[in-house]
Amino acid sequence: MRYFNTSGPCDPREHYTVMRRELIAEGVDKVSRGRYLTIFAPRQAGKTTYFKLLLAELREQGEYTPIWISFEALQNATKAQFYEALSRKLHNELAPFGVTPSQAVSNELDLAEFLAALRPQCKKLVLVIDEFEGIPKVVLSEVMHAFREIYHKRENYALHSLLLVGVSTIADLVVSTASPFNIVDEIKISYFSEEETRSLIDQYANESGQTFDDDVINAIHENTAGQPGLVCALCAHLVEKVATDKTRPVTAEDFYVTLDYFLTEKFDKNIINIVQKAGLKKDFMLSLLFSDKPIPFTIDQRDIAFLYAHGVVDKVGSWVEITVPLYKKRLLTAFRPAINGETGYYVSAKDDFSGYVNDDGLNLKAILQQYAAYVAQRGFRAFDTEHLKEGAWHYSLDGFINFFIERLGGRTFVEVPSGRGRTDILILHRDKKYVIETKIFTDLSYFGKGKRQLAEYLSAEGLDEGYYVVFSNKHEAEDVLEQEEIVAGKRIFTNIIRTNFEPPSRPRRKKAAAGKKKKTTSRRK
């Protein structure tokens, strides 16, 4: 039986594979017209799987000699080492087609002559170069000049079509040199659509007999946004580690076990790469995660270009967004500050937690009232504003809720629905779900919109009530800070947490104090 592949390209004979037929047809069309183009996408988005399927289709047609080589690990090679490796790779790839060139490649002139000498020996040559970013800078310009000459005099060369594969920075790499590439002529490998995600899981269900509940399939696609590597990784963990009894379906409870593992324990190279790259632009990322002001997308802004190239962000409409919710959730966890002893102020020595749970489940209203009291008591110190100004409100509530729910035997998950400056906390306790939406107060219109968004989310989750926590530096103690109302048929409990407290006074500087003491001593003399 085949399996969900989590490492390297997919082989349909061994792995459940989304065939991307429309995308392959687009590639075949461009190749048939002799185009030189780029194929780009972030890491683990399915580039290698795609072009291997494309080359297989081209071999099937019988008109082409399709080969692929990689420039991975060549970035620090000398000029001589690069051309030696290039020559060896080309010879090795051509050999299975019965093509045995007598000429080696030792410089850019040799490369052009090599491809000219191949013209009578093989069919239309289609060359895919994977990991093109690995080309040493010392040879980049001359290699691109060689390809440019070949492109303009293609009738003299075997090379019919050239495809450069890499992450999206390849566009900048190509246009920064004298090249034959029209950067508009490209193939961008999109993430799986919801239909493609479902088709992948259906392949498993048909072969194994184990089905996935519909809400699990929806949750997989929603949390991954169809990112191929993540879709396969979640599915593999679900069926290999969690729902191992093939006689029963994969359920939502199974999914939450897997989600918790990926959010807290999993050393997934894809996710780790995203967290590392985002960490290099932490200030920008915190603003993106927590500010209610949209950030216009432009690759002329270096932080945006860097994060876009590595798959952390993408363009949605005209704005920068983190489009993969699972990435966003891990980033929220990765940037979480140390609590630094604040848990000692959450409850008193006499609190036995009995008031926070009853026969109906959690008394979340009481927990949030306790949080409001904690913030009022601790004031400025309730938030780590010194080290983490952006998102300090989110991390304060998140830490507080986690503290209580863990002790009450439940689990919490951060949800990241669309809408700027907005996060949700999903609580699972005794087979019941609870949702807390958090937001910063800016104006009454935005405040009301948040309630409607929460009501829509509750409807989607099949819940009757939800909790709305709003942080405000505009409300006063005499304002209404707690409210219960019906919005779109859902009961909404609102808690406004006042944040307009004074910062703590700073201790007097020792140097100044020492200077004053010295001066006083001087006067006594």
N, C-alpha and C positions, 0 to 999 in steps of 0.2 A: 504494500500500500504506500502511496505517496505521503509526503509530510509537508508541513509549513516550513519554508526555508527562512532562516534568520541570518545567514552568512553567505555573501557572494551572490552571483547571478542565479536566477531560477532556470532550471532545466525542466520543461513540461513532462519529461519522462519520469522524473524523480520527485518533482515538487508541484504543489498546487500553484497554478500560474494564471495570472490575468493576461490574456493574449494581446490586448491593445490593438485590435485589428484595424481600426480606423487610423490610428497613429502609424501603424506599419504601412498602410496604404499610402499615407502622406509621404513617408520616407521613400517608398518605392517610386512614387511619382517624381520626387525631386531627383533621385538618382537617375531615373530614366532620361531626365533632361540634362544630365551631366552637371548638376549643380555642385558647387563647393559650399558647404554649410556647417553650422555648429549645432551640436546637440548638448543642451545644458540642463542642469537641475542640481539641487543640493545633494549632499551625501545620502546614500541609501534611498534614493528616490526611484530607483529602477532603471537607471541609464544603461548599465551593462546588459541587463536582461533584455531591454528594448532593442539595442543594436544587434545583439546576438540573434534575436528573433527576426530582425530585419535582414541580416546576412543570410539566415537560413532560407528566408523567402526568396532572396536574390539567387541563391544557389539552385533553388527549385526551378526557377525560370530558365536557367541554362544559358543566359546571355552574358553572364558576368563571371569575373574572377574576384569574389569578395573576400578580403582578408582584414584582420585587425591586429594592431600592435599597441603597446602601452609605453608611455614615457614615465611611468611611475618609477621612483627611486633614481631618476637620472638628473635631478635638479642640480646636484653638486658635481656632476661629471665634467671633466675637461672636454675641450672640443674634440680631441682625438678619441677619448673614451665614448663620447656621445655617438660619433659617426661609426665607430666600431660596433657599438650596440645596435644602432639603427640598421646597419648592413646585415648583421647576424639575424635580427628579428625578421627582416624582409625575406631573406633566404629561407628561413625556417617556415614562414607562413606560405610561401609560394610552392614549396616542395610537394605538399599533398596534391597539388593541381598538376604535377608533372612538369613544373617550370623550374629549371635549374640555371639561373643566370651565372655567367662566367665572371662578371664584373663585380668588384666590391665597391662600397661607398665610403670614401674617406674625407669628402668635403662637399660643399653645396653644388659644385660643378659636376662631381661624380653622381650626385643624386639625380640631377636632370638627365645625364647621359644614361644612367641605369634605367630610368623610366622610359627613355626613348628606345633603348635596346630591347626592352620587354615587348614592344608593340607587336612584332610579328610572332611572339611566343605564347601569348595568352589572349583570352577574351577581354572584354572591357573591364579594366581593373577598377575596383571600388576599394579604397583604402580608408579604414577607420583608425584614427589615432586616439586611444583612450588616455585619460589623465594628461591631457595636452599641457596643462599648467606645469607639468614636470620638466618641460624643455628647458635646458640651461639658458640663461640670459645671453651667454656669450655666443650662442648660435641662433637665437630666435630670429633676428632680423634677416640673416642670410638664408635661413630655411624658408622663411615666408617669401623672400624675393625669388627663390627657386620655384616655389609653388606658383607665384604670380606669373613668371615667365611661361611655365607649363600651361597655366590656365588660358593665357592669351594665344598659345600656339598648340592647342590640344590635339590637332590633327597629326602632330609629330610624336605624340607620346601615348603610352599605354594607359596612363591614368585618366579614367573617365569621370570619376566622382570622388571627392575627398570630404570626409566627415571628421571634424574635430570635436572631441567629447570632453566635457568637464563641468565644473560648477559654473555659476553664472558670471564669475570674473573672467571667464574665457572671452567674453565679448570685449571687455576693455583690453585684454591681452592682444587680441587679434587686430582691433582697429588702431592700436597704438603703433603698429608697424606698417610698412608698405606691403599690403596684402591684397589678394584677389577676392576677399570675402565681402559680400554685401551682407552686413550684419542683420538686415531685415530677414534674410533667408536663413531661417534657423528652425529648429524643432525644440520646443520646450516640453520636457517630460512632466506632465501634470500628475498630481496625486490621483489616487483611485476615486472615481465617482462612487456614490452610494450603491449604485447598481453593480459596479465592478467589485466593491467590497463584498456585497452579498453573493455575487457569482463565485468568488474565491471560496467563501465559506460553504456554499452549496456543493462545490467539488468535494470538499471533505465529507460533508453529510452524506452525499451519494455513495462514497466509497466505504465509509466507516459505519454508516447506519445511525450515527449520533447527530442529532439536530441541535441547533442553537435557537433559543427562544428569540422572538423578534426584537424584544427590548434589549437583548444582549447585542445583537447585530447592530442595532441603532446606536447603542452606547459605544461599541468599538469604533464605528465610523465617526461619531461625533467627537470622541476623545482624540482620535488620530487625525481627523480631517482627511482621512484616506491616505496618509503618508505610508507608502508601501512597506517600508521596513518595520514600522510600528504595528501596522495591521497584522503582519505575519508574526511578529514577536508576541503580541497579545494573544493571538489565536493559539500559537504553539504552547504558551504557558498554560492557557486554559485547559487544553485537551491532554497535555502531557504531565501537568503537575497538580491541577485542581480537580477538574471533572474527569477523573480517570475511569469512572464506571461508564462504559459506553452504552449501557442499557438505559440510561436516563439522559435527558437533554441538558445542555449547558444553560444555567439559570443566571438571573441577575445577582444572586448571592455569590455565585462562582466568580462573576465578573468583578464584584467589589473586592474579593480576595486578591485577584490578579492586579486590579488597579492599585490597591494598597501596596502590593509588592513593588510595582513599577515606580510608585511615588516615593517610596521610603528605602528600598533595599537594592533594587535591580541595578547592576553595573552594565547598563546597556550602552554600547559605544556610541550609538546614534545620539541618545539623550545626553550622555556625558560630553560629547563634542559640542552640542548646543549650549549646555550650561557653561562650559569653559569659554566659548566664544562670547556669550552674553556677559560673562563676568569681566571680560576685557573692556566692556562698555557699560559698566554697572550704573553710572549716574543716568545715562540715557535710558537704560532699561527700566530703572525705577520710575522715571517720569512716564514712560510708556505704559507701565503696568498700573499706575495709580492716579495719574493726572486725568482730570475730566476734559482737558483741552486736547483736541486731536492734533497730531503731528503730520504735516504735509509730507507726502512721499517724494523724495528726489534722490537719485543716486549721486548727485553732486555734493550731497552732505556725507562726509566721510563715515560717520558712525552708521548711517543708514545703509550706505553702499556695502560696508563690511558685514553688517548683520544680514543683509539681503543675500549676499554672495554665499554665506554659510547656512542659509536656510532658517535663520532665527526669526526673521520677519518677512513680510511680503506686502505687496500693495493691494489694498482693498478699497475700491473707489479711488479716491485721491489721497488716502491716508495710510500711514504705517500701522500695521497690525501684526500681532503674533497669531498666526492663523491656526496653529496646532494646539488645541487646549491642553494636551498632555505635556507639551513643552512648557506652557505657561504655568501649569500647576507645579512642575518640578522647579521652575525658576522662582516661584513664590516660596517654595521650601528652601531652595539653595540660598536665597538672600535673607532668610529669616534671621534676625539678630538673636544673640543670647538673651535669655530672660533676666539674667543677672539678679536673682534673688527675689523677683517680684512675686513669685508664687506664695511667698510667706505672707503677703498682704491680701490674698484672694479670700481667705476665710479666717474666722477666729478659732481659737483653741477649743471652743465649745461646739463648733459646727460638725455634726455627724453626717451631713448630706441627706438626711432623711426627708427634708422638706423639698428636695429637688426631683423627687420621683414618687409616683403614686400608682394606684391600680390601673389608671388609664395610660400610663407611660411617663415620659419626662414632663416635669413642670418647668418648661423652658422660660416661661414668663418670670418665674422666681429667679432663675439663673441670670437672666438679663437684668433684673432689678438689682441683683447682687453685683453685677458688673458695673452698673451705673453708680452704685454706692462706692465701689472700689475706686473708680475714676475720680469721683468727687473727693474721696479721701486722699488719694495719692497725687491728684492734680497733674502737674507737668511731668512728674516722675513715672506716671503710668505709661508714658510713651517714650520710646527710645529716640527722641528727636535729635539728640546730640550726634548719634551715629547713623541714623536712618530717617531723615526728615520725610522723604516720600514714602508713603505706605506705613508710617508709624501707627496710625489708627487701625489699619488692617491687622498688623502683626500683634497689636495689643489685644484685640478681641479674639483673634485666632488662638493665641496662647492661652487666654482665659477659658475659652470654650473647650479647647483640648484638655485642659487640666480637669475640668468637671466631668466631661463625657468619659474620659478614660477611667475615672474613679467610679463612675456609674455603670461601667461595663458596656459602653458603646464605642462607636468609631466615628471619626469626622473626616470629611473630604472637602477640599476646596473646589468649588465649581467656578467656571469663568465664562458666563454667558456674554453675548455681545452687548456692548454698551460701555462707554468709557467711564473710568473711575468706579467700576462696579465689580464686586465679587460676591459670590454666594458661599455659604458654609452648609454642606449637606451632612446631616447627622443620621446615623443608623443606630437604633436602640430597640432591642426586643422586637425585631421584624417590623418596626415602624420607621418612617422617614420624617424628618423635620428639616425645614429650610430656613436659613437666616440670610437675608440679602443685606449687604452693607453698601453704604454710599456716603459721600460727602455732601453736605447741604450747600447749595449755591443760591437757589431761588425757589419759590413755591412751585413754579411750573416744573422744574426738574425734579423737585421733591414728589410731586404728584405722579410724574411719569414713572418714577421708580416703583410706586405702589402698583401701577398697572402692569409693569413688567413682571413684578413678583406674582401677580394674579395669573398672568399668562403662563409663567413657569409652573405654578401650582397646578394649573389645568393640564399641562403637558405631563406632569408627574402623577396626576390623579390624586392630588392632596386637597384637603378642604381648608387648611389654614397655614399661614406662614408668618414669619417674623421679620420686621424691617428695622434695621439699626442704622441710624443716620448720625454722623458726626458733624457738629455745627459749632462754629465760633461766633455765630450771630444770635443765638438764642440766649435768653436770660433765665435766671432761676425761677422767676414768676410765670414764665411761659408754660403752656401745656407741653409736657415732655413725654407723656405716655398717652397712647390712644388705641382704641379698639374699634374697628369699623368693617363694613362689608364692601369689598371692591370687586366688581364683576363676578359676584356670587361667591367670593372667597373671603374668609375672615382674616384680616391683617392686623397684627399687633405691632404697633410702632413704638420704638424707643429712641428718643433724641438724646444723644450723649453730648453734653456741653464740653467744649474744648477751649473756651476763652478764659483760661486761668493764667495767672501771672507766672512767668518762669522763675525758678528759684534764684535768690540773690547769690551773687558770686562772692567767694571769700576774698578778702583784701589781699593784694599781692604781697608776698613776703619781702620782695625787694623794696617796695615802697615803704612797708612797715619798718624794715631795717633802716632805711634812709631817714625816716622820721625819728627813730630812736637815736640814731647817731647825731642828728641835729639837736635834739633835746639835750643830749649829754654835753654837746658843745656849748649850749647856752649856760649850763650849770657851771661850766668853767668860767 
